[in-house]
Amino acid sequence: NAGVTQTPKFRILKIGQSMTLQCTQDMNHNYMYWYRQDPGMGLKLIYYSVGAGITDKGEVPNGYNVSRSTTEDFPLRLELAAPSQTSVYFCASRTGGWGEKLFFGSGTQLSVL
Amino acid sequence: GENVEQHPSTLSVQEGDSAVIKCTYSDSASNYFPWYKQELGKRPQLIIDIRSNVGEKKDQRIAVTLNKTAKHFSLHITETQPEDSAVYFCAALQGDNFNKFYFGSGTKLNVKP
């Protein structure tokens, strides 16, 4: 049971480039999330999904897109990267319902220069 | 959406002393409040949580209290040890179907030996 797996762990992008952050979980969780964590700050919700084919915006969705074609995978797409997107990105999942804890991936450190 | 505020942003204590971190939330419908510990360069890990139908929960040296009327909850760590040094985040579960976690900005705890 690998839990939540994120790739890549590190990435440097040039302004205007695009990339996809991969996230996969093997716990059959319905709910998946993408958060960003700026240095010295808390976690801000970018997008989330409550099941395959269903996604919704969080607090800071601008500049990002997601898809959820399977229960296991929840990729995050950055189009036209900007320096403001320099951050650590965490994917997380949970079964859903009341009080079920979040399981986090190990994070992707992204720098946009 | 939900607004979670966390104080203090940094906390320095002597080994063996107690540490208290406080959070407030804005949405009275929020009903689940986890606390996460994040060591440097690592993913957040759940350390304790509390549901809205409970006022206090304890697990060895850590405890969480919840005051629904005042909409605030607190983390208490007793007999602190150097390995407790980390960033601690509170969170609140909110959303029409309780599907979104909102995080506080974090408290950096430093336990001096």
HADDOCK unambig.tbl for C-alpha pairs under 7 A between the chains (distance, minus, plus):
assign (segid A and resid 41 and name CA) (segid B and resid 105 and name CA) 5.30 0.50 0.50
assign (segid A and resid 41 and name CA) (segid B and resid 106 and name CA) 6.57 0.50 0.50
assign (segid A and resid 42 and name CA) (segid B and resid 103 and name CA) 6.29 0.50 0.50
assign (segid A and resid 42 and name CA) (segid B and resid 104 and name CA) 5.86 0.50 0.50
assign (segid A and resid 42 and name CA) (segid B and resid 105 and name CA) 3.95 0.50 0.50
assign (segid A and resid 42 and name CA) (segid B and resid 106 and name CA) 5.53 0.50 0.50
assign (segid A and resid 43 and name CA) (segid B and resid 103 and name CA) 5.80 0.50 0.50
assign (segid A and resid 98 and name CA) (segid B and resid 98 and name CA) 6.98 0.50 0.50
assign (segid A and resid 99 and name CA) (segid B and resid 32 and name CA) 5.61 0.50 0.50
assign (segid A and resid 99 and name CA) (segid B and resid 51 and name CA) 6.77 0.50 0.50
assign (segid A and resid 104 and name CA) (segid B and resid 43 and name CA) 6.34 0.50 0.50
assign (segid A and resid 104 and name CA) (segid B and resid 44 and name CA) 6.68 0.50 0.50
assign (segid A and resid 105 and name CA) (segid B and resid 43 and name CA) 6.68 0.50 0.50
assign (segid A and resid 106 and name CA) (segid B and resid 42 and name CA) 6.63 0.50 0.50
assign (segid A and resid 106 and name CA) (segid B and resid 43 and name CA) 5.23 0.50 0.50
assign (segid A and resid 107 and name CA) (segid B and resid 43 and name CA) 6.70 0.50 0.50
